[in-house]
């Protein structure tokens, strides 16, 4: 059985690989209800070990709104328990290394 989203999976895998030198956002387009969010959150992101920032552009009116969403998402990511624990471990390691 073939995956109808295979071309998207292939592109995202290439984009996230070392081969790709671009570092920007990827926007999936499709009609309302076509499954973009479901695909990303329930299929692709669950099978990838990398961390993602997902924002919805639904209702966004300006570039400033996008900036605010990205900052908010980054803040939530950096405040997560795992990141805090990792930061404490790194600080402890660096402190004891010198």
PLY file of the C-alpha trace (Angstrom):
ply
format ascii 1.0
element vertex 98
property float x
property float y
property float z
element edge 97
property int vertex1
property int vertex2
end_header
0.00 0.00 0.00
1.53 3.31 -1.04
1.47 6.40 1.12
-0.21 9.30 -0.69
1.93 11.67 1.38
5.23 10.01 0.46
6.39 12.99 -1.60
5.88 15.23 1.45
7.70 12.77 3.71
10.59 12.58 1.24
10.84 16.37 1.04
10.69 16.85 4.81
13.32 14.15 5.34
15.60 15.83 2.78
14.92 19.26 4.27
15.87 18.04 7.75
18.96 16.19 6.52
22.53 17.44 6.45
22.28 17.64 2.64
19.90 20.58 2.80
21.55 23.91 3.55
18.29 25.89 3.76
17.07 26.82 7.20
13.67 28.39 6.98
10.09 27.32 7.48
8.18 24.73 5.50
4.57 25.52 4.75
2.11 22.84 3.74
-0.79 24.08 1.70
-4.10 22.42 1.04
-7.79 23.04 1.32
-9.48 23.30 4.70
-9.97 19.84 6.17
-7.54 18.09 3.83
-5.53 16.66 6.75
-2.42 18.86 6.86
-2.40 19.16 10.65
-3.35 15.52 11.16
-0.55 14.39 8.87
2.09 16.50 10.60
1.08 15.87 14.20
-0.16 12.28 14.01
1.96 10.77 11.28
5.16 12.63 10.52
6.12 14.26 13.82
5.47 11.09 15.82
7.94 9.14 13.70
10.73 11.70 13.75
13.21 12.02 16.63
13.75 15.72 15.90
11.85 18.41 17.74
9.50 20.62 15.80
7.83 23.94 16.30
4.36 23.81 14.83
2.30 26.93 14.37
-0.97 27.41 12.58
-1.31 30.38 10.27
-5.09 30.20 10.45
-6.34 33.68 11.30
-2.89 35.28 11.11
-3.01 38.79 9.66
0.62 39.92 9.59
4.26 38.91 9.74
4.36 40.33 13.26
1.69 37.82 14.28
3.87 35.01 12.92
6.87 36.36 14.84
4.84 36.44 18.05
3.67 32.84 17.54
7.22 31.66 16.89
8.55 33.42 19.99
5.74 31.96 22.08
6.40 28.46 20.71
10.14 28.73 21.29
9.55 29.93 24.84
7.31 26.94 25.54
9.89 24.59 24.03
12.76 26.08 26.03
10.72 26.00 29.23
9.90 22.31 28.85
11.03 19.99 31.63
13.36 18.01 29.36
15.18 21.11 28.16
15.56 22.38 31.73
16.97 19.05 32.92
19.33 18.91 29.93
20.48 22.45 30.67
21.17 21.60 34.31
23.15 18.51 33.29
25.16 20.55 30.78
25.87 23.27 33.37
26.98 20.67 35.89
29.21 18.99 33.34
30.81 22.27 32.29
31.26 23.37 35.90
33.07 20.13 36.76
35.13 20.14 33.57
37.18 23.16 34.64
0 1
1 2
2 3
3 4
4 5
5 6
6 7
7 8
8 9
9 10
10 11
11 12
12 13
13 14
14 15
15 16
16 17
17 18
18 19
19 20
20 21
21 22
22 23
23 24
24 25
25 26
26 27
27 28
28 29
29 30
30 31
31 32
32 33
33 34
34 35
35 36
36 37
37 38
38 39
39 40
40 41
41 42
42 43
43 44
44 45
45 46
46 47
47 48
48 49
49 50
50 51
51 52
52 53
53 54
54 55
55 56
56 57
57 58
58 59
59 60
60 61
61 62
62 63
63 64
64 65
65 66
66 67
67 68
68 69
69 70
70 71
71 72
72 73
73 74
74 75
75 76
76 77
77 78
78 79
79 80
80 81
81 82
82 83
83 84
84 85
85 86
86 87
87 88
88 89
89 90
90 91
91 92
92 93
93 94
94 95
95 96
96 97
